[in-house]
Amino acid sequence: SAPATAKGKREAKMAAAAIPLRQGDVEEDFEAMATAVHNLAPHLEIDLEIEVAPSKRGRPVEPVRSRGMPEPSGPKRKRADFDFKGKSRAEVSGARITVWYEEELNGRKVDVPYQGVVNSCDPREGLYVKFEGSPEEMLITNEDDWRWGAHSRKPPESSRK
């Protein structure tokens, strides 16, 4: 027999009658999951208990739909995306970078610059940098204090980009 087309599969799904969930069924499923979690991972404290009033047990579960939410449009920079501070992704590989790490020196904390070269990047994670005098590669993220180029002193906050 010939494989079903994507259109055929979609139509078959749309034609299937939806069986409404009943509160009692959902509660039984959660109880079964709670038992399974306890048996498989007794060291985890996961609360899967839900309370459904006996009078509501036979009622259908209300579907949750967000109303009035606009559809996302166009490419937006997600909060988790890495900030390349003015360079395009194509420019970063091989670029020099200085990262400041807070270290204790003579009993007080100071920002110490470390210079390196970007080996690669991930738009969500950050820059993979090989520092001078270190064999391993380090991941530099938005949380790190860094600037493009080689710097011996930390620039003022306002000029850092």
Secondary structure, DSSP 8 states (H G I E B T S, - for coil): -----HHHHHHHHHHS-----BHHHHHHHHHHHHHHHHHH-TTS---------GGGTTSB-------S-----S----TTS---TT--HHHHTT-EEEEEEEEEETTEEEEEEEEEEEEEEETTTEEEEEETT-SSEEEE-TTSEEEES--SS---GGG--
